């Protein structure tokens, strides 16, 4: 499960008023819920795009900081998807994920990548620092 931060000064609940509807719009009908860090996330067990085998998404609520968007997408093996003739669905899958994340967080793929790099760098502590 990966969590995504919001753009500075913005809040998830302001950008996405109805998370359930947003998930259904991008991925298909919600079939279940799943608990993650004391938050209920939505599960789409049969996503509309044949590349995805399962999508879990929703709001992770924190009491001491801004809420984050959680997203976990399980994909079918590429060979299987191509063998079934869904080549264009693979291209659409990348666009769906990026569009969902950008609409929800206000951050494009480059901004999300840069943020992840910074968080990894922040987690690394040099050996000579106590």
VENLIN-V929532 format. One record per helix or strand. SS is the DSSP state (H for helix, E for strand). FROM is the first residue (numbers start at 1). LEN is the number of residues. If there is no record, write none. Layout:
ss | from | len
SS | FROM | LEN
SS | FROM | LEN
This chain:
ss | from | len
E | 2 | 3
H | 12 | 4
H | 19 | 9
E | 32 | 5
E | 39 | 6
E | 52 | 9
E | 68 | 8
H | 78 | 6
H | 87 | 19
H | 109 | 15
